[in-house]
Every structure is written in structure tokens, then in C-alpha cells.
Amino acid sequence: MAVLYVTEFAHLTPTPNGVAAIAAQPPLQEQTIAIGSGSVTTAFPFKAATSVVRLHCDAICSVEFGLAPTATATTARMAANQTEYFGVPVNAAWTVAVITNS
């Protein structure tokens, strides 16, 4: 079963030398979504303090963010085993939707 891993963070933290910003641990919430032929969203909306979302997929898929998102084959595509970080509005109760793609 293909899975999208969703990890939420409140903010990014600079490294000691200020070269990069990294996700501040611990995460606020972690969820998984089974990737299938129909659009599926996270079971719970993002936490109010979430401003950064890390997505990792183990199969090719497309994702869409929003209040009631629907992922389609034309929304943002992720390659198998890809990890991406996305900024989202705080206190917006957004979710992410995922669907299989090729």
C-alpha cells in the first residue's frame, strides 16, 4: 500500500551558523494517508500552530492543500520517495489531499 506521510511543524529554526532553516522538533502532529485512485484527505485538519508541513510519499502521487482540497492528476506532482516542505497559513484548519499519479 502506497502512503503519504504528513508531518506538521510550528516553525523553522536556523542552524547555529544561520546557513539553513530546519524544521523545529518535535512535530505538532503526524498523519499518514493511503494513496489510491481517488482523492483522500488527512483525517484531521492541521493544528492551529502549524506553519510548515513535511510531505514524504513512497509512490508517485499528486497533492493539493486547502480547506476542502481535492487532489487530481493535474495538481502538484510528487515523485516516489520524494520529501517536500510546504508553508501553510496558521490557524486555517487546512488539510492535504492525495491521489495516485504516473
C-alpha positions in Angstrom: 0.0 0.0 0.0 1.4 3.4 -1.0 1.4 6.0 1.7 1.8 9.8 2.1 3.4 10.8 5.4 2.3 14.2 6.7 4.3 15.9 9.5 3.4 19.3 10.9 5.7 21.9 12.4 5.1 25.2 14.1 8.2 26.9 12.6 11.6 26.6 11.1 14.7 27.1 13.2 18.0 28.4 11.9 21.1 26.3 12.3 23.7 27.6 14.7 25.7 29.3 11.8 22.5 30.6 10.2 23.1 28.8 6.9 19.8 27.0 6.7 16.5 26.8 8.4 15.3 23.4 9.6 12.0 22.1 10.9 11.9 22.5 14.7 11.3 19.3 16.6 9.1 17.9 18.0 6.4 17.8 15.3 2.9 19.1 16.3 1.1 16.2 14.6 1.9 13.2 12.3 -0.5 11.5 10.0 -0.5 9.0 7.1 -2.8 8.8 4.1 -3.2 5.8 1.9 -2.5 6.8 -1.7 -5.2 5.5 -4.1 -7.1 6.2 -7.3 -9.5 8.6 -5.5 -8.6 11.9 -3.7 -8.3 11.3 0.1 -7.5 14.0 2.7 -5.9 13.8 6.1 -8.1 12.5 8.9 -7.6 15.7 11.0 -7.1 19.3 10.0 -3.6 20.8 10.6 -3.1 22.0 14.2 -3.7 25.8 14.7 0.1 26.5 15.2 1.2 24.6 12.0 3.0 26.8 9.6 5.2 24.1 7.9 4.2 20.7 6.6 6.6 18.0 5.5 5.3 15.5 3.0 7.0 12.3 2.1 5.5 9.8 -0.4 6.6 6.3 -1.2 4.8 6.3 -4.6 4.2 8.8 -7.4 1.2 11.0 -6.4 -0.4 14.4 -6.6 -1.3 16.6 -3.7 -3.5 19.6 -3.0 -3.8 21.8 0.1 -6.8 23.8 1.4 -10.0 23.8 3.5 -11.6 21.0 1.4 -8.9 20.1 -1.2 -9.3 17.6 -4.0 -6.2 16.2 -5.5 -6.2 15.4 -9.2 -3.7 14.2 -11.7 -3.1 17.9 -12.6 -2.3 19.2 -9.1 1.2 19.3 -7.7 3.0 16.0 -8.5 5.5 14.3 -6.2 7.9 11.6 -7.4 8.2 8.3 -5.5 10.3 8.6 -2.3 10.2 12.4 -2.6 10.2 14.7 0.5 9.0 18.3 0.3 8.3 21.1 2.8 5.4 23.4 2.3 4.4 26.6 4.1 0.7 26.8 5.1 -1.3 29.5 6.8 -1.5 29.2 10.6 -4.9 28.7 12.3 -6.6 27.9 9.0 -7.7 24.3 9.6 -6.3 23.2 6.2 -5.8 19.6 5.2 -3.9 18.0 2.3 -5.4 15.6 -0.2 -3.5 13.0 -2.2 -4.2 10.8 -5.3 -2.1 8.4 -7.2 -0.4 9.6 -10.4 2.0 8.3 -13.0 
